[in-house]
Amino acid sequence: MDACGSVRGDPGSASSALDQGATVARNKPWSSCSDRTTRMTRAAIIAAMPGELKPFLNENAKEGWAHERRGNVHLWRLTWANGNEWVAACGGAGVAAATRAFAEVEKEGPVDLVISTGWAGALGDEFAAGRAFDVGKVVDARTGERFEASTLSHADVLLVTSPIVAGEGEKQRLTASYGGGLVDMEAAGVARLAAMRGIPFCCVKGVSDGFRDRLPDFNRFISPGGEFRLAGFILYSLMRPWHWPALVRMGENSRKAAGEIAELLYEILNERGIISKPNGYPDLQH
């Protein structure tokens, strides 16, 4: 059992709970932990697209991220002097892609903390585009499974994981079914893997598009493997100038949200005792 009361090394019991459709509540909020400085060995940060992690990776560029690509999965590894390691992985959009990314991280050893991060759509006007949020609950729209996430301050933000990119109509349907919150395509898959392994799960999402934004249908440009077909999307968009203002706003909001994602990732890693952040810069905690 870890310092927050999570059972370690019992994937069978987690699988049983999932088979029964039970709510998974393994990961307790850190504020309830008796030891808030538990040292992690490996922290996995799972996103869909490299752009979602650009500010986070750039801020630590001087520390020397090691990058490699395995198939469709991009991996960045940063090892600190005391053996703590951050591994960021991007495998594309969707649960299957996130699962592949997680599997690549685990090839080098077990993970002690996993964070699902990246861009999401808003399911309510209160979730402003360009902002990032610490998610407390994740629900899989396909199966109805619910997962709790460890948070910095008892965050109660709900995230719905959908098998498709949610446009305006789908957002309204999901809001009617689950209430306000955010929608993505990966977090429930990452949460399920964390629950099966009995490790802490966190979720940080930045809002790229607002609840009422009208955007092109991105689903037609996502390959079965989760890769975004950028060239095809650019050609499609050039032929439809009425989409340009919304796409420009989305690009700016995505940039701002990625910056806020980086800040929240630092807060989470620092809260877990992996780093200290004097003068705003991450540094190894001795």
Secondary structure in CASP SS format (residue, H / E / C, confidence):
PFRMAT SS
TARGET T0000
AUTHOR 0000-0000-0000
METHOD secondary structure of the structure
MODEL  1
M C 1.00
D C 1.00
A C 1.00
C C 1.00
G C 1.00
S C 1.00
V C 1.00
R C 1.00
G C 1.00
D C 1.00
P H 1.00
G H 1.00
S H 1.00
A H 1.00
S H 1.00
S H 1.00
A H 1.00
L H 1.00
D H 1.00
Q C 1.00
G C 1.00
A C 1.00
T C 1.00
V E 1.00
A C 1.00
R C 1.00
N C 1.00
K C 1.00
P C 1.00
W H 1.00
S H 1.00
S H 1.00
C C 1.00
S C 1.00
D C 1.00
R C 1.00
T C 1.00
T C 1.00
R C 1.00
M C 1.00
T C 1.00
R E 1.00
A E 1.00
A E 1.00
I E 1.00
I E 1.00
A E 1.00
A C 1.00
M C 1.00
P H 1.00
G H 1.00
E H 1.00
L H 1.00
K H 1.00
P H 1.00
F H 1.00
L H 1.00
N H 1.00
E H 1.00
N C 1.00
A H 1.00
K H 1.00
E H 1.00
G C 1.00
W C 1.00
A E 1.00
H E 1.00
E E 1.00
R E 1.00
R E 1.00
G C 1.00
N C 1.00
V E 1.00
H E 1.00
L E 1.00
W E 1.00
R E 1.00
L E 1.00
T E 1.00
W C 1.00
A C 1.00
N C 1.00
G C 1.00
N C 1.00
E E 1.00
W E 1.00
V E 1.00
A E 1.00
A E 1.00
C E 1.00
G C 1.00
G C 1.00
A C 1.00
G C 1.00
V H 1.00
A H 1.00
A H 1.00
A H 1.00
T H 1.00
R H 1.00
A H 1.00
F H 1.00
A H 1.00
E H 1.00
V H 1.00
E H 1.00
K C 1.00
E C 1.00
G C 1.00
P C 1.00
V C 1.00
D C 1.00
L E 1.00
V E 1.00
I E 1.00
S E 1.00
T E 1.00
G E 1.00
W E 1.00
A E 1.00
G E 1.00
A E 1.00
L C 1.00
G C 1.00
D C 1.00
E C 1.00
F C 1.00
A C 1.00
A C 1.00
G C 1.00
R C 1.00
A E 1.00
F E 1.00
D E 1.00
V E 1.00
G E 1.00
K E 1.00
V E 1.00
V E 1.00
D E 1.00
A C 1.00
R C 1.00
T C 1.00
G C 1.00
E C 1.00
R E 1.00
F E 1.00
E E 1.00
A C 1.00
S C 1.00
T C 1.00
L C 1.00
S C 1.00
H C 1.00
A C 1.00
D C 1.00
V E 1.00
L E 1.00
L E 1.00
V E 1.00
T E 1.00
S C 1.00
P C 1.00
I C 1.00
V C 1.00
A C 1.00
G C 1.00
E H 1.00
G H 1.00
E H 1.00
K H 1.00
Q H 1.00
R H 1.00
L H 1.00
T H 1.00
A H 1.00
S H 1.00
Y H 1.00
G C 1.00
G C 1.00
G C 1.00
L E 1.00
V E 1.00
D E 1.00
M C 1.00
E C 1.00
A H 1.00
A H 1.00
G H 1.00
V H 1.00
A H 1.00
R H 1.00
L H 1.00
A H 1.00
A H 1.00
M H 1.00
R H 1.00
G C 1.00
I C 1.00
P C 1.00
F E 1.00
C E 1.00
C E 1.00
V E 1.00
K E 1.00
G E 1.00
V E 1.00
S E 1.00
D E 1.00
G C 1.00
F C 1.00
R C 1.00
D C 1.00
R C 1.00
L C 1.00
P C 1.00
D C 1.00
F H 1.00
N H 1.00
R H 1.00
F H 1.00
I E 1.00
S C 1.00
P C 1.00
G C 1.00
G C 1.00
E C 1.00
F E 1.00
R C 1.00
L H 1.00
A H 1.00
G H 1.00
F H 1.00
I H 1.00
L H 1.00
Y H 1.00
S H 1.00
L H 1.00
M C 1.00
R C 1.00
P H 1.00
W H 1.00
H H 1.00
W H 1.00
P H 1.00
A H 1.00
L H 1.00
V H 1.00
R H 1.00
M H 1.00
G H 1.00
E H 1.00
N H 1.00
S H 1.00
R H 1.00
K H 1.00
A H 1.00
A H 1.00
G H 1.00
E H 1.00
I H 1.00
A H 1.00
E H 1.00
L H 1.00
L H 1.00
Y H 1.00
E H 1.00
I H 1.00
L H 1.00
N H 1.00
E H 1.00
R C 1.00
G C 1.00
I C 1.00
I E 1.00
S E 1.00
K C 1.00
P H 1.00
N H 1.00
G H 1.00
Y C 1.00
P C 1.00
D E 1.00
L E 1.00
Q C 1.00
H C 1.00
END
